[in-house]
Amino acid sequence: MLHINVKNETSRLRSVILGTAESNGPTPAIHEAYDPKSLEHILAGTYPVEEDMKAEMDALIKVFEKYNVQVYRPQIIENYNQIFSRDIGFVIDDYFIKANILPDREREQGAIEYIVSQIDPAKVITPPEEVHIEGGDVILWDNHIFVGTYKGSDYKEYITARTNVQGVNFLKELFPDKIVKEFDLVKSRIEARDNALHLDCCFQPVGKNKGVIYKSGFREEADYMYLVNLFGADNLFHIDREEMYNMTSNFFSIDSDVVVIEQNFTRLKHWLQSHGFIVEEVPYAEISKQEGLLRCSTLPLLRD
């Protein structure tokens, strides 16, 4: 049996599923775009190419090797985007929860089934059909589960709304002893700078008591203030609209003092280093053109 356990975002990482850019397929047609940032780059002719994205993921693998992290990869599906493993499942405590994702992406789950099948079947959960939930919207903070959602009555009209209220309630029922707190996120189908695709696009904890946050990613001031009050204003690094667009909050922690960031995030780098973090930098700007970055492409299976 494969041992899994994740209770937060920052404890020492031992094993992870990293997506793959292998056989990523051609540039999508306009109507195939899942998010406004991909659409922007499709229209501009700047959509990332497989060779560049593979090189970026190889750089991340080298960091994982440096810290002796066991890395699993999906089986290759020809001409298919399998970069963002975070969307297709997530681990809470010792449970693996399969995400109910966009129907066009269901084949991605089959590509990691050889890994999931090694987990105790009693610990693998498939939510009911009406429950929409993706891993990018689920952030663990010990006894808290933070969940990004969209509460607008026009939820069904937004391909960028990935986790519904039923998804929030599902987690509340599944983990009655945890504090499950939902956050109503700003969504846009056409402007990536005004679209918090997932919660980790506008907030993520780092270290033992800090976080990176984009205030305007939350539809309700009260949701933003909940995090300010929980972490303390002095412990939060605020990013601006352009930094949110560049996915600055979508870094990835290997340990409570080791953080992997995109190499262009100099402001974040200096803040982290000033607070004693070891910062590992990798190129990931091409992958970010698909509105996802380091956290989006990783699915942690085991942390200390």
C-alpha positions in Angstrom: 0.0 0.0 0.0 1.1 3.5 -0.8 1.3 5.7 2.4 -0.3 9.1 2.0 -0.8 11.9 4.5 -1.1 15.7 4.1 -2.2 18.0 6.8 -0.9 21.4 5.6 0.9 23.1 2.7 4.4 23.4 4.3 5.5 20.3 6.2 8.5 18.4 4.8 7.5 16.9 1.4 8.2 13.2 0.8 6.3 12.2 -2.3 4.4 14.1 -5.0 2.6 13.6 -8.3 4.1 16.1 -10.8 2.2 16.6 -14.0 3.8 16.2 -17.4 4.2 18.3 -20.6 5.1 15.2 -22.6 3.0 14.9 -25.8 1.1 18.0 -24.7 -0.7 18.4 -28.0 -1.1 21.3 -30.4 -2.1 24.8 -29.4 -5.8 24.6 -28.6 -8.5 26.2 -30.7 -10.1 29.4 -29.2 -13.2 27.5 -28.2 -11.1 24.9 -26.3 -9.6 27.4 -23.9 -10.4 26.6 -20.2 -9.4 30.0 -18.9 -8.9 33.6 -20.0 -5.1 33.5 -19.8 -4.8 30.6 -22.1 -7.2 32.3 -24.4 -5.1 35.5 -24.3 -2.0 33.6 -25.5 -3.9 31.5 -28.1 -5.1 34.8 -29.7 -1.7 36.4 -29.4 0.2 33.5 -30.9 2.3 33.1 -27.7 0.8 29.9 -26.4 3.6 27.8 -24.8 5.2 25.0 -26.8 5.9 21.5 -25.4 9.7 21.7 -25.5 9.8 24.8 -23.4 7.4 23.5 -20.8 9.2 20.1 -20.5 12.4 22.1 -19.8 10.6 24.0 -17.0 9.3 20.9 -15.4 12.7 19.2 -15.7 14.1 22.1 -13.7 11.5 21.5 -11.0 12.4 17.8 -10.9 16.0 18.7 -10.2 14.9 20.6 -7.1 12.9 17.7 -5.9 15.9 15.4 -6.4 18.0 17.8 -4.4 15.6 17.3 -1.4 15.1 13.5 -2.0 11.4 13.9 -2.8 9.9 10.9 -4.5 8.3 12.0 -7.8 5.5 10.2 -9.6 4.4 11.1 -13.1 1.1 10.5 -15.0 1.1 7.9 -17.7 1.4 9.7 -21.1 -1.8 10.3 -23.1 -0.9 11.3 -26.6 -1.6 14.9 -27.6 -3.2 15.8 -24.2 -2.5 18.4 -21.6 -1.5 16.7 -18.4 0.4 19.5 -16.7 -1.9 20.5 -13.8 -2.1 17.4 -11.6 -3.4 19.5 -8.7 -6.8 19.8 -10.4 -7.6 16.1 -10.6 -7.3 15.1 -7.0 -5.9 16.0 -3.5 -5.0 14.5 -0.2 -6.4 15.5 3.1 -5.0 13.6 6.1 -4.8 10.1 4.8 -7.7 10.3 2.3 -7.2 10.7 -1.5 -10.2 12.6 -2.9 -10.8 12.4 -6.6 -11.9 15.7 -8.1 -15.0 16.1 -10.1 -13.4 18.2 -12.9 -14.4 19.5 -16.3 -15.7 16.6 -18.4 -13.1 17.3 -21.1 -10.3 16.5 -18.6 -11.5 13.2 -17.1 -8.9 11.2 -19.0 -6.2 12.8 -16.8 -7.5 10.9 -13.8 -7.1 7.6 -15.6 -3.4 8.5 -16.2 -2.7 8.5 -12.4 -4.8 5.5 -11.6 -1.7 3.3 -11.4 -0.7 5.4 -8.4 -4.1 5.8 -6.8 -4.7 2.0 -7.1 -1.8 1.5 -4.6 -3.7 3.5 -1.9 -6.0 1.7 0.5 -9.3 1.6 -1.4 -11.2 2.6 1.8 -9.2 5.8 1.8 -10.0 6.8 -1.8 -13.1 9.0 -2.1 -15.1 9.8 -5.2 -17.6 12.7 -4.5 -21.1 12.5 -5.9 -21.8 14.0 -9.3 -23.3 17.2 -8.1 -20.1 18.0 -6.1 -17.7 20.2 -8.1 -14.3 20.5 -6.5 -10.7 21.0 -7.8 -7.5 20.7 -5.8 -6.4 24.3 -6.5 -9.3 25.5 -4.4 -8.4 23.3 -1.4 -5.7 24.6 0.9 -4.8 22.8 4.2 -3.7 24.6 7.3 -3.7 21.9 10.0 -7.2 22.1 11.6 -8.4 24.4 8.9 -9.4 23.6 5.3 -9.7 26.7 3.2 -11.9 26.2 0.1 -12.2 28.6 -2.8 -15.7 28.7 -4.4 -18.0 31.0 -6.5 -21.4 31.8 -5.0 -22.8 33.7 -7.9 -26.2 32.6 -9.3 -24.5 32.4 -12.7 -22.0 29.7 -11.6 -22.9 27.4 -14.5 -22.0 30.1 -17.0 -18.4 30.3 -15.8 -15.9 27.7 -17.0 -13.6 29.5 -14.5 -15.8 28.5 -11.6 -14.4 25.1 -10.6 -15.7 24.4 -7.0 -19.3 24.9 -6.1 -21.1 25.3 -2.7 -22.0 21.6 -2.8 -18.2 20.9 -2.9 -17.7 23.0 0.2 -20.5 21.2 2.1 -19.1 17.9 1.0 -15.8 18.7 2.7 -17.6 19.9 5.8 -19.5 16.6 6.1 -16.3 14.5 5.4 -14.2 16.4 7.9 -16.5 17.4 10.7 -13.7 18.0 13.2 -11.9 20.5 11.0 -12.8 24.2 10.4 -13.9 24.3 6.7 -13.9 27.9 5.6 -15.1 28.9 2.1 -13.9 32.0 0.2 -16.0 33.5 -2.6 -13.6 34.3 -5.4 -13.6 36.8 -8.2 -14.2 35.2 -11.6 -13.8 36.4 -15.2 -14.1 34.5 -18.5 -12.2 37.1 -20.5 -9.7 39.0 -18.3 -7.1 36.9 -16.5 -6.1 39.8 -14.3 -9.6 39.7 -12.8 -9.9 36.0 -12.5 -9.0 34.0 -9.4 -9.2 30.6 -11.1 -8.6 28.8 -7.8 -7.9 29.9 -4.3 -4.2 29.3 -4.7 -4.2 32.0 -7.4 -4.8 34.6 -4.7 -3.7 33.1 -1.4 -1.3 30.5 -0.1 0.2 29.9 3.4 4.0 29.7 3.7 6.2 28.7 6.6 4.5 28.2 10.0 2.5 31.4 10.2 2.8 33.5 7.0 1.0 33.8 3.8 0.9 35.4 0.3 -2.4 37.1 -0.6 -4.1 39.2 -3.3 -6.9 41.2 -1.6 -8.9 41.8 -4.8 -9.2 38.1 -5.5 -12.0 37.9 -2.9 -15.5 39.0 -3.7 -16.2 39.7 0.0 -14.1 41.9 2.2 -15.0 39.7 5.1 -13.3 36.7 3.5 -10.1 38.6 3.1 -10.3 39.9 6.6 -10.7 36.4 7.9 -7.2 35.5 6.7 -5.8 38.8 7.9 -7.2 38.2 11.4 -6.0 34.5 11.4 -2.5 35.1 10.2 -1.9 38.7 11.3 -1.5 41.6 8.9 2.3 41.7 9.5 2.6 38.1 8.4 1.0 38.5 5.0 2.8 39.5 1.8 0.4 41.4 -0.4 0.7 41.0 -4.2 -0.8 43.4 -6.8 -3.0 42.7 -9.8 -0.1 42.1 -12.2 1.6 39.8 -9.7 -1.6 37.8 -9.3 -1.8 37.5 -13.1 1.7 36.1 -13.1 0.7 33.5 -10.5 2.9 34.8 -7.7 0.9 33.1 -5.0 1.2 29.8 -6.7 4.6 28.9 -5.4 5.2 25.4 -3.8 6.7 24.5 -0.4 9.0 21.6 0.1 9.4 22.3 3.8 8.4 24.9 6.3 11.6 26.9 5.4 12.1 25.8 1.8 10.0 27.4 -1.0 10.1 26.9 -4.8 9.2 30.0 -6.8 9.3 31.2 -10.4 12.6 32.8 -11.1 11.1 36.2 -12.0 9.3 36.7 -8.7 12.1 39.0 -7.3 9.8 40.9 -4.8 8.5 37.7 -3.3 12.0 36.2 -3.3 13.4 39.2 -1.2 10.4 39.0 1.2 10.9 35.3 1.7 14.7 35.6 2.2 14.2 38.4 4.7 12.1 36.0 6.8 14.7 33.3 6.7 13.4 31.1 3.9 15.5 29.1 1.6 14.3 30.0 -1.9 14.7 27.7 -4.9 14.1 29.4 -8.2 13.0 27.7 -11.4 11.8 28.9 -14.8 8.0 28.4 -15.1 6.8 31.5 -17.1 5.8 29.4 -20.1 3.6 27.1 -18.1 2.1 30.1 -16.3 0.6 31.2 -19.7 -2.0 28.5 -19.0 -3.1 30.2 -15.7 -1.3 27.7 -13.5 2.1 27.5 -11.9 4.0 25.4 -9.4 1.3 24.5 -6.9 -1.1 23.8 -9.8 1.3 21.2 -11.4 1.9 19.3 -8.1 -0.2 16.9 -6.1 1.5 16.1 -2.8 0.9 12.6 -1.5 3.0 12.6 1.7 4.3 15.3 4.0 5.8 14.7 7.5 
